[in-house]
Amino acid sequence: MKNIGALMKQAQEMQQKMGEMQERLAEIEVDGSSGAGMVSVTLTGKSDMRRIKIDPTLLKPDEAEVLEDLIVAATNDARARLETKTQEEMSKVTGGLNLPPGMKLPF
């Protein structure tokens, strides 16, 4: 029974650390860019968009489609960077616990 008690204690500690990690992630911001930096997007740790910066040379009516594509690309870049940052923070919490491919915490 000692092993079960120790396992439960570890699970509680991990749950507390997960909560702390989620609070830290909510405070971080990541930037993504596209078009050689002509468009940049800032996302929070909760994937909320904070800022978008657009090079004024892209603000031409006949270039709207290019601008739209660059915004999408910059957002996707920021989201990928956020995923990397989240995984880094998660590995700190789990202590390098190797999870099966595709399995993410929190469940």
ROVODREN-51577 format. One record per residue (C-alpha): residue in one letter; x, y, z. Coordinates in steps of 0.05 Angstrom, whole numbers, plus 5000, padded with zeros to 4 digits. Example, Ala and Ser with C-alpha at 12.3 -4.5 7.8 and 13.67 -1.06 7.14 Angstrom:
% residues 2
A524649105156
S527349795143
//
This chain:
% residues 107
M500050005000
K505950475009
N507150474934
I499950694921
G500551244973
A507051484943
L504051464873
M498051874896
K502552384928
Q506552434863
A500152524824
Q497853084871
E504653434865
M504453384789
Q497353664788
Q499654254830
K505654364784
M501054324723
G496654874752
E502755304765
M505255174694
Q498555374664
E498856024703
R505956154676
L503755994605
A497956484610
E503057034623
I507956874566
E507557164497
V510556874433
D511757214367
G510956924298
S512557254232
S512157174157
G514357534095
A521357654122
G518358004183
M513458434144
V507758134185
S508457934258
V503357654306
T503857604382
L499957054418
T499056934492
G500156254524
K492756144517
S493056274442
D489656954447
M492357444395
R495358054430
R498358444373
I499158444298
K504258874262
I503858984187
D509159334145
P505659944114
T508159744045
L503259164047
L497259614056
K495259663984
P488259463961
D491059043904
E495458653953
A489858454001
E490457713985
V497957713998
L496858074064
E491557574084
D496256994069
L501857314108
I497357414169
V495356684167
A502556464160
A504856914217
T499356664262
N501155944246
D508456084261
A506656394328
R502155794344
A507855314328
R512655704373
L507455694428
E506754944422
T514354874428
K514455324490
T508654944520
Q512254274510
E518554564542
E514554784603
M510954124605
S517453734606
K519654144666
V513353934703
T513553204683
G520953144696
G522252854627
L516652344633
N516252024565
L509152004541
P506851594482
P506651974416
G500552404409
M498952394483
K498953084514
L498053334584
P493453574612
F488853034586
//
